[in-house]
């Protein structure tokens, strides 16, 4: 009988050679255990740890996992009543907490620099009958890129991620069994720098130890880290990565967040990708996603314009962007409300959309304007011209965030949509606003026909139900600050 990878239609001579190569690496390098990780709807890595022989076997045969892992809200509560008749009727295959199968990608084999004798493999879930799980977020991006590929384009993205690092002063709140909760409290912390001295060299030196851990971890994982910076807020930092193809960038974001949290924790630090940590006088963290289309045959930047069209000013999209880029920009604007929930998927993240805070508030674009939701970077003759979407928060699931950009931009491209003039007053009151709550953003997503068609109704319904559970619990919380401290600061 064929093994599971063959039944899934994935296994061929190339994959078999990769499996054999991983087996040799495991045996030769003394790897004792392998973490089989997959990315959940919240962008968090989950999975199982297998001993080396079992991991080698799982390369071809997969490993089982409980299906409810894909149905958890941000507090790990199952959002479907899987043990009741019809409780998961909208998600066939998940009734009764039935098993799924995790199948690893042998090409993803990575030694974890912070854990001796430990390696990692990226996995994706499959049903036991060897059919794909449509709500798997990485599969959602795979399908979006396949749809984009039909047009002859690929997507290139660059990550620019802000987050916070704190020094742990007391682990008792988190680890004292008398204080255990669902979810539990974070540790007590202090800042690594006092903030409000943007890109200060003195503060960089003050934060040298944790920043060095971030650098060493990223580089040991093979991630293309370009720079580490002191951001404006207290204990806030920023990491910038070289641009790469969209799927690679999404995979790198998952691995980066997971890696730096674990490596820093071992050294006595707490890293959080929560947008607004639960302290006074903080600055919100954003995830700015730079994007451009590339011609698959030539690799040329399809957004770049050799020269501005005659008569165009900087307020015109075609001053800087090609026709393709202008249509893509228009698509992002047309579907901005619907995509917001996928770019900013936590209740906490909506506190960031405020005026004059280097964060967007309205649906508009600007030429090199950091107050705009969409910032066009570059100009005539610049081969690196791109669109920077500033709406995202660093806790977002990267596969869903990027997939939303593809379906929105592609709709603009295929329908030939035209963008309005650029704005140089991004916080003026007359502009249409970004949704101000997660609930409003979910309603906009449900109402966006193009995003529902592109992502798939099942994906949208799954995402919205899980996020509605989060909204409901936040609304019912007696202390919403404590909710966010436990729900986000402890875990994201």
Secondary structure by P-SEA (a helix, b strand, c coil): ccccccccccccaaaaaaaaaaaaaaaaacccbbbbcccccccbbbbbbbcaaaaaaaccccccccccccccccccccccccccccccccccccccbbbbbbbbcccccccccccccbbbbbbbbbccccccccccaaaaaaaaaaaaaaacbbbbbbbbbbbbbbbbcccccccccccccccbbbcbbbbcccccccccaaaaaaaaaaaaaaaaaaaaaccccccccccccccbbbbbbccccaaaaaaaaaaaaaaaaaaaaaabbbbbccccccccbbbbbbbbbbbbbcccccccccccccccccccccccccccccaaaaaaaaaaaaaccccccccccccccccccccccccccccccccccccccbbbccccccccbbbbbcccccccaaaaaaaaaaaaaaaaaaaccccccccccccccccccccccaaaaaaaaaacaaaaaaacaaaaaaaaaaaaaaaaaaaacccaaaaaaaaccccc
